Amino acid sequence: MSSVRVVAFDCDGVLADAGSSWAVIHSHFGTGDATLLKAFLNREITDEEFMRDDIGQWKKVQPKIHRDELFKFYSGVRLMEGAREVVSSLMERGIHVVIISAGVDLFVSAIAAMLKVDDWAANGFTYDDEGFLMDEGVCRVPAWDKGEMVQKLIRIHGFEPSEVVSVGDSSMDLSMHVEGSRFIGFNPTRDEAHFAFKEAEVPVVPGPDLRDIWPVLFDGEKYPLEM
């Protein structure tokens, strides 16, 4: 097994104890469209279309939504159990740690700052000059092509694919599993994730303690109790 030089984490449901940073906003406005979500999961609509519809639902409830208000919606979301410890332990070993998320950048940036990761990428919103939400989202990380960011990481830093491990909780996260790299399924909750991980024959760690990925990352090594 090649040495690990970089670990790429999804955010929602992996580093953060929140199923979806988009769903957090929906819960505040009492919105959400299960039919649209199903269409997105079936790849029938694009990321941009999905984001535009989400924003439209929120603005029907509240036409003017400020960036600061959106940020406050995430105040009660906590880190996944063991997330801080795992990221800290990886970085103490000199391992490059990044977050690649199709979630909301307001939220992902806060998690990235809390954990002091090396880099992060996520999707987000556009705002007017006064900071109010506009109608279009910004897609930096296509949900079904997160491998684009992994390949970019490999090119920029000169990693070998075999030195890269990605960790995710959904079927979409499997797109981070670029050829020659490794992938760990963590804390899957949707049936399609369980099925996709089984089909892909990747190791799965049920969660919710992120420290449980350690023996899979490092060939049976137990998580260090003392740092």
CYANA upper distance limits for C-alpha pairs under 8 A (distance plus 0.5 A):
  1 MET  CA    219 ASP  CA      8.32
  2 SER  CA    162 SER  CA      6.59
  2 SER  CA    163 GLU  CA      6.52
  3 SER  CA    162 SER  CA      8.46
  3 SER  CA    163 GLU  CA      6.32
  4 VAL  CA     95 ILE  CA      7.57
  4 VAL  CA    162 SER  CA      8.39
  4 VAL  CA    163 GLU  CA      5.21
  4 VAL  CA    164 VAL  CA      6.69
  4 VAL  CA    165 VAL  CA      7.58
  4 VAL  CA    217 LEU  CA      8.28
  4 VAL  CA    218 PHE  CA      8.49
  5 ARG  CA     94 GLY  CA      8.09
  5 ARG  CA     95 ILE  CA      5.42
  5 ARG  CA     96 HIS  CA      6.62
  5 ARG  CA    159 PHE  CA      7.94
  5 ARG  CA    163 GLU  CA      5.74
  5 ARG  CA    164 VAL  CA      6.82
  6 VAL  CA     95 ILE  CA      5.85
  6 VAL  CA     96 HIS  CA      4.96
  6 VAL  CA     97 VAL  CA      6.30
  6 VAL  CA     98 VAL  CA      8.24
  6 VAL  CA    159 PHE  CA      8.49
  6 VAL  CA    163 GLU  CA      6.96
  6 VAL  CA    164 VAL  CA      5.55
  6 VAL  CA    165 VAL  CA      6.92
  7 VAL  CA     95 ILE  CA      7.72
  7 VAL  CA     96 HIS  CA      6.86
  7 VAL  CA     97 VAL  CA      5.61
  7 VAL  CA     98 VAL  CA      6.97
  7 VAL  CA    164 VAL  CA      6.46
  7 VAL  CA    165 VAL  CA      5.37
  7 VAL  CA    166 SER  CA      6.15
  7 VAL  CA    167 VAL  CA      7.96
  8 ALA  CA     97 VAL  CA      6.55
  8 ALA  CA     98 VAL  CA      5.39
  8 ALA  CA     99 ILE  CA      6.10
  8 ALA  CA    100 ILE  CA      6.94
  8 ALA  CA    150 VAL  CA      8.20
  8 ALA  CA    164 VAL  CA      8.05
  8 ALA  CA    165 VAL  CA      6.78
  8 ALA  CA    166 SER  CA      5.08
  8 ALA  CA    167 VAL  CA      6.74
  9 PHE  CA     14 VAL  CA      7.66
  9 PHE  CA     15 LEU  CA      7.83
  9 PHE  CA     97 VAL  CA      8.18
  9 PHE  CA     98 VAL  CA      6.73
  9 PHE  CA     99 ILE  CA      5.30
  9 PHE  CA    100 ILE  CA      6.55
  9 PHE  CA    101 SER  CA      8.38
  9 PHE  CA    166 SER  CA      6.32
  9 PHE  CA    167 VAL  CA      5.38
  9 PHE  CA    168 GLY  CA      6.80
 10 ASP  CA     14 VAL  CA      6.53
 10 ASP  CA     15 LEU  CA      7.59
 10 ASP  CA     99 ILE  CA      6.19
 10 ASP  CA    100 ILE  CA      5.79
 10 ASP  CA    101 SER  CA      5.68
 10 ASP  CA    166 SER  CA      8.40
 10 ASP  CA    167 VAL  CA      6.72
 10 ASP  CA    168 GLY  CA      5.62
 10 ASP  CA    169 ASP  CA      8.00
 10 ASP  CA    173 ASP  CA      7.69
 11 CYS  CA     15 LEU  CA      5.45
 11 CYS  CA     16 ALA  CA      6.32
 11 CYS  CA     99 ILE  CA      6.85
 11 CYS  CA    100 ILE  CA      7.60
 11 CYS  CA    101 SER  CA      6.22
 11 CYS  CA    103 GLY  CA      8.01
 11 CYS  CA    108 VAL  CA      7.28
 11 CYS  CA    111 ILE  CA      8.49
 12 ASP  CA     16 ALA  CA      5.71
 12 ASP  CA     17 ASP  CA      7.24
 12 ASP  CA     18 ALA  CA      5.90
 12 ASP  CA     19 GLY  CA      6.01
 12 ASP  CA     20 SER  CA      5.88
 12 ASP  CA     21 SER  CA      6.94
 12 ASP  CA    101 SER  CA      8.09
 12 ASP  CA    103 GLY  CA      7.53
 13 GLY  CA     17 ASP  CA      5.76
 13 GLY  CA     18 ALA  CA      5.70
 13 GLY  CA     19 GLY  CA      5.38
 13 GLY  CA     20 SER  CA      7.61
 13 GLY  CA     80 MET  CA      7.87
 13 GLY  CA    169 ASP  CA      6.96
 13 GLY  CA    187 ASN  CA      7.49
 14 VAL  CA     80 MET  CA      6.98
 14 VAL  CA     83 ALA  CA      8.49
 14 VAL  CA    167 VAL  CA      8.17
 14 VAL  CA    168 GLY  CA      6.92
 14 VAL  CA    169 ASP  CA      6.95
 14 VAL  CA    186 PHE  CA      7.24
 14 VAL  CA    187 ASN  CA      7.43
 14 VAL  CA    210 LEU  CA      7.95
 15 LEU  CA     79 LEU  CA      6.39
 15 LEU  CA     80 MET  CA      5.64
 15 LEU  CA     83 ALA  CA      6.00
 15 LEU  CA    111 ILE  CA      8.34
 15 LEU  CA    210 LEU  CA      8.29
 16 ALA  CA     77 VAL  CA      7.75
 16 ALA  CA     78 ARG  CA      6.54
 16 ALA  CA     79 LEU  CA      4.81
 16 ALA  CA     80 MET  CA      5.29
 16 ALA  CA     83 ALA  CA      8.36
 16 ALA  CA    111 ILE  CA      7.86
 17 ASP  CA     77 VAL  CA      7.10
 17 ASP  CA     78 ARG  CA      6.08
 17 ASP  CA     79 LEU  CA      5.89
 17 ASP  CA     80 MET  CA      5.10
 17 ASP  CA     81 GLU  CA      8.36
 18 ALA  CA     24 VAL  CA      8.38
 18 ALA  CA     77 VAL  CA      7.08
 18 ALA  CA     78 ARG  CA      8.14
 19 GLY  CA     23 ALA  CA      7.99
 20 SER  CA     24 VAL  CA      7.02
 20 SER  CA    103 GLY  CA      7.47
 21 SER  CA     25 ILE  CA      7.50
 21 SER  CA    103 GLY  CA      6.17
 21 SER  CA    104 VAL  CA      6.42
 21 SER  CA    107 PHE  CA      7.44
 22 TRP  CA     26 HIS  CA      7.04
 22 TRP  CA    103 GLY  CA      7.06
 22 TRP  CA    104 VAL  CA      7.08
 23 ALA  CA     27 SER  CA      6.57
 23 ALA  CA     32 GLY  CA      8.19
 24 VAL  CA     28 HIS  CA      7.15
 24 VAL  CA     73 PHE  CA      7.55
 24 VAL  CA     74 TYR  CA      7.71
 25 ILE  CA     29 PHE  CA      7.06
 25 ILE  CA     70 LEU  CA      7.75
 25 ILE  CA     73 PHE  CA      7.16
 26 HIS  CA     30 GLY  CA      6.24
 26 HIS  CA     31 THR  CA      5.36
 26 HIS  CA     32 GLY  CA      6.25
 26 HIS  CA     58 TRP  CA      7.75
 27 SER  CA     31 THR  CA      7.00
 27 SER  CA     32 GLY  CA      8.42
 28 HIS  CA     73 PHE  CA      7.84
 29 PHE  CA     58 TRP  CA      6.70
 29 PHE  CA     61 VAL  CA      7.20
 31 THR  CA     57 GLN  CA      6.92
 31 THR  CA     58 TRP  CA      7.31
 32 GLY  CA     54 ASP  CA      7.94
 32 GLY  CA     57 GLN  CA      7.98
 33 ASP  CA     37 LEU  CA      6.80
 34 ALA  CA     38 LYS  CA      6.63
 35 THR  CA     39 ALA  CA      6.78
 36 LEU  CA     40 PHE  CA      6.74
 36 LEU  CA     50 PHE  CA      7.97
 37 LEU  CA     41 LEU  CA      6.65
 37 LEU  CA     50 PHE  CA      8.46
 38 LYS  CA     42 ASN  CA      6.59
 39 ALA  CA     43 ARG  CA      6.71
 39 ALA  CA     44 GLU  CA      5.58
 39 ALA  CA     45 ILE  CA      6.73
 40 PHE  CA     44 GLU  CA      6.18
 40 PHE  CA     45 ILE  CA      5.82
 40 PHE  CA     46 THR  CA      7.47
 40 PHE  CA     47 ASP  CA      8.17
 40 PHE  CA     50 PHE  CA      7.39
 45 ILE  CA     49 GLU  CA      6.71
 45 ILE  CA     50 PHE  CA      7.17
 46 THR  CA     50 PHE  CA      6.68
 47 ASP  CA     51 MET  CA      6.62
 47 ASP  CA    139 CYS  CA      7.30
 47 ASP  CA    142 PRO  CA      6.98
 47 ASP  CA    143 ALA  CA      7.49
 48 GLU  CA     52 ARG  CA      6.57
 48 GLU  CA    136 GLU  CA      8.08
 48 GLU  CA    137 GLY  CA      6.91
 48 GLU  CA    138 VAL  CA      7.86
 48 GLU  CA    139 CYS  CA      6.99
 49 GLU  CA     53 ASP  CA      6.71
 50 PHE  CA     54 ASP  CA      6.77
 51 MET  CA     55 ILE  CA      6.69
 51 MET  CA    136 GLU  CA      7.63
 51 MET  CA    137 GLY  CA      6.04
 52 ARG  CA     56 GLY  CA      6.63
 52 ARG  CA    135 ASP  CA      6.73
 52 ARG  CA    136 GLU  CA      5.87
 52 ARG  CA    137 GLY  CA      6.63
 53 ASP  CA     57 GLN  CA      6.75
 54 ASP  CA     58 TRP  CA      7.03
 55 ILE  CA     59 LYS  CA      6.69
 55 ILE  CA    135 ASP  CA      6.72
 55 ILE  CA    136 GLU  CA      7.97
 55 ILE  CA    137 GLY  CA      8.32
 56 GLY  CA     60 LYS  CA      6.70
 56 GLY  CA    135 ASP  CA      7.30
 57 GLN  CA     61 VAL  CA      7.38
 58 TRP  CA     62 GLN  CA      6.71
 58 TRP  CA     63 PRO  CA      8.10
 59 LYS  CA     63 PRO  CA      4.75
 59 LYS  CA     64 LYS  CA      7.27
 59 LYS  CA     65 ILE  CA      7.81
 64 LYS  CA    132 PHE  CA      6.85
 64 LYS  CA    133 LEU  CA      7.46
 65 ILE  CA     69 GLU  CA      7.34
 65 ILE  CA     70 LEU  CA      7.91
 65 ILE  CA    132 PHE  CA      5.99
 65 ILE  CA    133 LEU  CA      6.02
 66 HIS  CA     70 LEU  CA      7.08
 66 HIS  CA    131 GLY  CA      6.19
 66 HIS  CA    132 PHE  CA      4.80
 66 HIS  CA    133 LEU  CA      6.43
 67 ARG  CA     71 PHE  CA      6.82
 67 ARG  CA    127 TYR  CA      8.06
 67 ARG  CA    131 GLY  CA      6.17
 67 ARG  CA    132 PHE  CA      6.52
 67 ARG  CA    133 LEU  CA      7.04
 68 ASP  CA     72 LYS  CA      6.83
 69 GLU  CA     73 PHE  CA      7.16
 70 LEU  CA     74 TYR  CA      8.05
 70 LEU  CA    106 LEU  CA      8.43
 71 PHE  CA     75 SER  CA      7.95
 71 PHE  CA    106 LEU  CA      6.60
 71 PHE  CA    107 PHE  CA      7.47
 74 TYR  CA    107 PHE  CA      7.17
 79 LEU  CA     83 ALA  CA      6.89
 79 LEU  CA     84 ARG  CA      8.04
 79 LEU  CA    111 ILE  CA      8.27
 80 MET  CA    208 PRO  CA      7.51
 80 MET  CA    209 ASP  CA      7.49
 80 MET  CA    210 LEU  CA      7.49
 81 GLU  CA    208 PRO  CA      6.89
 81 GLU  CA    209 ASP  CA      5.37
 81 GLU  CA    210 LEU  CA      6.66
 81 GLU  CA    211 ARG  CA      8.48
 82 GLY  CA     86 VAL  CA      6.57
 82 GLY  CA    209 ASP  CA      5.91
 82 GLY  CA    210 LEU  CA      5.45
 82 GLY  CA    211 ARG  CA      5.83
 83 ALA  CA     87 VAL  CA      6.66
 83 ALA  CA    209 ASP  CA      8.23
 83 ALA  CA    210 LEU  CA      6.15
 83 ALA  CA    211 ARG  CA      7.75
 84 ARG  CA     88 SER  CA      6.57
 84 ARG  CA    115 LEU  CA      6.49
 85 GLU  CA     89 SER  CA      6.52
 85 GLU  CA    211 ARG  CA      8.02
 86 VAL  CA     90 LEU  CA      6.60
 86 VAL  CA    210 LEU  CA      7.44
 86 VAL  CA    211 ARG  CA      6.42
 86 VAL  CA    214 TRP  CA      8.43
 87 VAL  CA     91 MET  CA      6.70
 87 VAL  CA     97 VAL  CA      7.62
 87 VAL  CA    115 LEU  CA      7.30
 87 VAL  CA    117 VAL  CA      7.94
 88 SER  CA     92 GLU  CA      6.66
 88 SER  CA    115 LEU  CA      8.03
 89 SER  CA     93 ARG  CA      7.04
 89 SER  CA    227 MET  CA      7.97
 90 LEU  CA     94 GLY  CA      7.21
 90 LEU  CA     95 ILE  CA      5.90
 90 LEU  CA     96 HIS  CA      8.21
 90 LEU  CA     97 VAL  CA      7.90
 91 MET  CA     95 ILE  CA      5.54
 91 MET  CA     96 HIS  CA      7.03
 91 MET  CA     97 VAL  CA      7.41
 96 HIS  CA    117 VAL  CA      8.46
 96 HIS  CA    118 ASP  CA      6.84
 97 VAL  CA    117 VAL  CA      5.98
 97 VAL  CA    118 ASP  CA      5.99
 97 VAL  CA    119 ASP  CA      7.53
 98 VAL  CA    117 VAL  CA      6.34
 98 VAL  CA    118 ASP  CA      6.18
 98 VAL  CA    119 ASP  CA      5.33
 98 VAL  CA    120 TRP  CA      5.82
 99 ILE  CA    112 ALA  CA      7.77
 99 ILE  CA    117 VAL  CA      8.06
 99 ILE  CA    119 ASP  CA      7.06
 99 ILE  CA    120 TRP  CA      4.97
 99 ILE  CA    121 ALA  CA      6.78
100 ILE  CA    120 TRP  CA      6.37
100 ILE  CA    121 ALA  CA      5.66
100 ILE  CA    122 ALA  CA      6.86
100 ILE  CA    141 VAL  CA      7.90
100 ILE  CA    146 LYS  CA      7.59
100 ILE  CA    149 MET  CA      7.70
101 SER  CA    108 VAL  CA      7.98
101 SER  CA    120 TRP  CA      8.37
101 SER  CA    121 ALA  CA      6.64
101 SER  CA    122 ALA  CA      5.30
101 SER  CA    123 ASN  CA      7.82
101 SER  CA    141 VAL  CA      7.14
101 SER  CA    143 ALA  CA      8.35
101 SER  CA    146 LYS  CA      8.33
102 ALA  CA    122 ALA  CA      5.76
102 ALA  CA    123 ASN  CA      6.01
102 ALA  CA    139 CYS  CA      8.47
102 ALA  CA    140 ARG  CA      8.35
102 ALA  CA    141 VAL  CA      5.85
102 ALA  CA    142 PRO  CA      6.99
102 ALA  CA    143 ALA  CA      5.83
102 ALA  CA    146 LYS  CA      8.47
103 GLY  CA    107 PHE  CA      8.27
103 GLY  CA    108 VAL  CA      7.48
103 GLY  CA    122 ALA  CA      6.24
103 GLY  CA    123 ASN  CA      6.24
103 GLY  CA    124 GLY  CA      8.04
104 VAL  CA    108 VAL  CA      6.67
104 VAL  CA    122 ALA  CA      6.64
104 VAL  CA    123 ASN  CA      5.79
104 VAL  CA    124 GLY  CA      5.56
104 VAL  CA    125 PHE  CA      8.48
105 ASP  CA    109 SER  CA      6.11
105 ASP  CA    121 ALA  CA      8.02
105 ASP  CA    122 ALA  CA      5.53
105 ASP  CA    123 ASN  CA      5.94
105 ASP  CA    124 GLY  CA      5.58
106 LEU  CA    110 ALA  CA      7.15
106 LEU  CA    124 GLY  CA      7.71
107 PHE  CA    111 ILE  CA      6.97
108 VAL  CA    112 ALA  CA      6.53
108 VAL  CA    120 TRP  CA      8.25
108 VAL  CA    121 ALA  CA      8.46
108 VAL  CA    122 ALA  CA      7.22
109 SER  CA    113 ALA  CA      6.63
109 SER  CA    120 TRP  CA      7.86
110 ALA  CA    114 MET  CA      6.69
111 ILE  CA    115 LEU  CA      6.70
112 ALA  CA    116 LYS  CA      6.22
112 ALA  CA    117 VAL  CA      6.04
112 ALA  CA    119 ASP  CA      8.09
112 ALA  CA    120 TRP  CA      7.25
113 ALA  CA    117 VAL  CA      7.48
121 ALA  CA    140 ARG  CA      7.68
121 ALA  CA    141 VAL  CA      7.43
122 ALA  CA    139 CYS  CA      8.35
122 ALA  CA    140 ARG  CA      6.65
122 ALA  CA    141 VAL  CA      6.33
123 ASN  CA    137 GLY  CA      8.06
123 ASN  CA    138 VAL  CA      6.15
123 ASN  CA    139 CYS  CA      5.52
123 ASN  CA    140 ARG  CA      5.74
123 ASN  CA    141 VAL  CA      6.52
124 GLY  CA    137 GLY  CA      6.25
124 GLY  CA    138 VAL  CA      5.51
124 GLY  CA    139 CYS  CA      7.31
124 GLY  CA    140 ARG  CA      8.49
125 PHE  CA    133 LEU  CA      7.48
125 PHE  CA    134 MET  CA      7.82
125 PHE  CA    136 GLU  CA      7.08
125 PHE  CA    137 GLY  CA      4.89
125 PHE  CA    138 VAL  CA      5.88
126 THR  CA    133 LEU  CA      6.65
126 THR  CA    134 MET  CA      5.95
126 THR  CA    135 ASP  CA      7.93
126 THR  CA    136 GLU  CA      6.75
126 THR  CA    137 GLY  CA      6.57
126 THR  CA    138 VAL  CA      7.31
127 TYR  CA    131 GLY  CA      5.63
127 TYR  CA    132 PHE  CA      5.59
127 TYR  CA    133 LEU  CA      5.09
127 TYR  CA    134 MET  CA      5.63
128 ASP  CA    132 PHE  CA      5.90
128 ASP  CA    133 LEU  CA      7.17
128 ASP  CA    134 MET  CA      6.98
141 VAL  CA    145 ASP  CA      7.75
141 VAL  CA    146 LYS  CA      6.42
141 VAL  CA    148 GLU  CA      8.47
141 VAL  CA    149 MET  CA      7.75
142 PRO  CA    146 LYS  CA      6.37
143 ALA  CA    172 MET  CA      6.54
143 ALA  CA    173 ASP  CA      8.04
144 TRP  CA    172 MET  CA      5.68
144 TRP  CA    173 ASP  CA      7.90
144 TRP  CA    175 SER  CA      6.60
145 ASP  CA    172 MET  CA      8.28
145 ASP  CA    175 SER  CA      5.91
145 ASP  CA    176 MET  CA      7.79
146 LYS  CA    150 VAL  CA      7.38
146 LYS  CA    172 MET  CA      8.42
146 LYS  CA    173 ASP  CA      7.37
146 LYS  CA    175 SER  CA      5.91
146 LYS  CA    176 MET  CA      5.65
147 GLY  CA    151 GLN  CA      6.56
147 GLY  CA    175 SER  CA      5.59
147 GLY  CA    176 MET  CA      4.52
147 GLY  CA    177 HIS  CA      7.08
147 GLY  CA    178 VAL  CA      6.43
148 GLU  CA    152 LYS  CA      6.77
148 GLU  CA    176 MET  CA      8.22
149 MET  CA    153 LEU  CA      6.65
149 MET  CA    176 MET  CA      8.39
150 VAL  CA    154 ILE  CA      6.78
150 VAL  CA    176 MET  CA      6.73
150 VAL  CA    178 VAL  CA      7.84
151 GLN  CA    155 ARG  CA      6.73
151 GLN  CA    178 VAL  CA      7.94
152 LYS  CA    156 ILE  CA      6.59
153 LEU  CA    157 HIS  CA      6.61
153 LEU  CA    158 GLY  CA      8.50
153 LEU  CA    159 PHE  CA      8.24
154 ILE  CA    158 GLY  CA      5.94
154 ILE  CA    159 PHE  CA      5.30
154 ILE  CA    160 GLU  CA      7.16
154 ILE  CA    161 PRO  CA      7.42
155 ARG  CA    159 PHE  CA      7.55
159 PHE  CA    163 GLU  CA      7.01
159 PHE  CA    164 VAL  CA      7.98
160 GLU  CA    164 VAL  CA      7.63
161 PRO  CA    178 VAL  CA      7.88
161 PRO  CA    179 GLU  CA      7.52
161 PRO  CA    180 GLY  CA      5.61
161 PRO  CA    181 SER  CA      5.21
162 SER  CA    180 GLY  CA      5.70
162 SER  CA    181 SER  CA      5.10
162 SER  CA    182 ARG  CA      7.44
163 GLU  CA    181 SER  CA      7.21
164 VAL  CA    181 SER  CA      5.80
164 VAL  CA    182 ARG  CA      6.81
165 VAL  CA    177 HIS  CA      8.47
165 VAL  CA    181 SER  CA      6.62
165 VAL  CA    182 ARG  CA      5.19
165 VAL  CA    183 PHE  CA      5.95
165 VAL  CA    184 ILE  CA      7.89
165 VAL  CA    217 LEU  CA      8.21
166 SER  CA    176 MET  CA      6.77
166 SER  CA    177 HIS  CA      7.07
166 SER  CA    181 SER  CA      8.44
166 SER  CA    182 ARG  CA      6.86
166 SER  CA    183 PHE  CA      5.25
166 SER  CA    184 ILE  CA      6.80
167 VAL  CA    173 ASP  CA      8.24
167 VAL  CA    183 PHE  CA      6.31
167 VAL  CA    184 ILE  CA      5.36
167 VAL  CA    185 GLY  CA      6.43
167 VAL  CA    186 PHE  CA      7.03
168 GLY  CA    173 ASP  CA      5.75
168 GLY  CA    174 LEU  CA      7.76
168 GLY  CA    183 PHE  CA      8.32
168 GLY  CA    184 ILE  CA      7.14
168 GLY  CA    185 GLY  CA      5.81
168 GLY  CA    186 PHE  CA      6.19
169 ASP  CA    173 ASP  CA      7.20
169 ASP  CA    185 GLY  CA      6.05
169 ASP  CA    186 PHE  CA      5.47
169 ASP  CA    187 ASN  CA      5.99
169 ASP  CA    188 PRO  CA      5.14
169 ASP  CA    189 THR  CA      7.95
169 ASP  CA    193 ALA  CA      7.53
170 SER  CA    174 LEU  CA      7.72
170 SER  CA    185 GLY  CA      8.17
170 SER  CA    188 PRO  CA      6.65
170 SER  CA    189 THR  CA      8.38
170 SER  CA    190 ARG  CA      7.88
170 SER  CA    192 GLU  CA      8.30
170 SER  CA    193 ALA  CA      5.39
171 SER  CA    175 SER  CA      8.49
171 SER  CA    192 GLU  CA      7.03
171 SER  CA    193 ALA  CA      5.10
171 SER  CA    194 HIS  CA      8.47
171 SER  CA    196 ALA  CA      6.10
171 SER  CA    197 PHE  CA      7.53
173 ASP  CA    177 HIS  CA      8.27
174 LEU  CA    183 PHE  CA      7.91
174 LEU  CA    197 PHE  CA      8.37
176 MET  CA    183 PHE  CA      8.17
177 HIS  CA    181 SER  CA      6.59
177 HIS  CA    182 ARG  CA      6.72
177 HIS  CA    183 PHE  CA      6.12
178 VAL  CA    182 ARG  CA      8.36
183 PHE  CA    202 VAL  CA      6.85
183 PHE  CA    203 PRO  CA      7.91
184 ILE  CA    202 VAL  CA      6.71
184 ILE  CA    203 PRO  CA      5.88
184 ILE  CA    204 VAL  CA      6.36
184 ILE  CA    205 VAL  CA      7.81
184 ILE  CA    213 ILE  CA      8.19
184 ILE  CA    216 VAL  CA      8.28
185 GLY  CA    197 PHE  CA      7.15
185 GLY  CA    202 VAL  CA      7.30
185 GLY  CA    203 PRO  CA      6.63
185 GLY  CA    204 VAL  CA      4.93
185 GLY  CA    205 VAL  CA      6.60
186 PHE  CA    204 VAL  CA      6.27
186 PHE  CA    205 VAL  CA      5.31
186 PHE  CA    206 PRO  CA      6.31
186 PHE  CA    207 GLY  CA      6.63
186 PHE  CA    210 LEU  CA      8.31
186 PHE  CA    213 ILE  CA      8.19
187 ASN  CA    204 VAL  CA      8.41
187 ASN  CA    205 VAL  CA      6.85
187 ASN  CA    206 PRO  CA      5.18
187 ASN  CA    207 GLY  CA      5.04
187 ASN  CA    208 PRO  CA      6.52
188 PRO  CA    193 ALA  CA      6.39
188 PRO  CA    194 HIS  CA      6.79
188 PRO  CA    206 PRO  CA      7.23
189 THR  CA    193 ALA  CA      7.50
189 THR  CA    194 HIS  CA      8.06
190 ARG  CA    194 HIS  CA      7.24
191 ASP  CA    195 PHE  CA      6.76
192 GLU  CA    196 ALA  CA      6.40
193 ALA  CA    197 PHE  CA      6.51
194 HIS  CA    198 LYS  CA      6.70
195 PHE  CA    199 GLU  CA      6.63
196 ALA  CA    200 ALA  CA      6.56
197 PHE  CA    201 GLU  CA      6.53
197 PHE  CA    202 VAL  CA      6.22
197 PHE  CA    203 PRO  CA      8.19
197 PHE  CA    204 VAL  CA      7.75
198 LYS  CA    202 VAL  CA      7.20
203 PRO  CA    216 VAL  CA      8.12
205 VAL  CA    212 ASP  CA      7.27
205 VAL  CA    213 ILE  CA      6.81
207 GLY  CA    212 ASP  CA      7.60
210 LEU  CA    214 TRP  CA      8.47
211 ARG  CA    223 TYR  CA      7.01
212 ASP  CA    216 VAL  CA      8.45
212 ASP  CA    223 TYR  CA      8.16
213 ILE  CA    217 LEU  CA      6.63
214 TRP  CA    218 PHE  CA      6.54
214 TRP  CA    220 GLY  CA      8.19
214 TRP  CA    221 GLU  CA      7.29
214 TRP  CA    222 LYS  CA      7.04
214 TRP  CA    223 TYR  CA      6.14
215 PRO  CA    219 ASP  CA      6.05
215 PRO  CA    220 GLY  CA      4.56
215 PRO  CA    221 GLU  CA      5.20
215 PRO  CA    222 LYS  CA      6.06
215 PRO  CA    223 TYR  CA      7.50
216 VAL  CA    220 GLY  CA      6.61
216 VAL  CA    221 GLU  CA      8.39
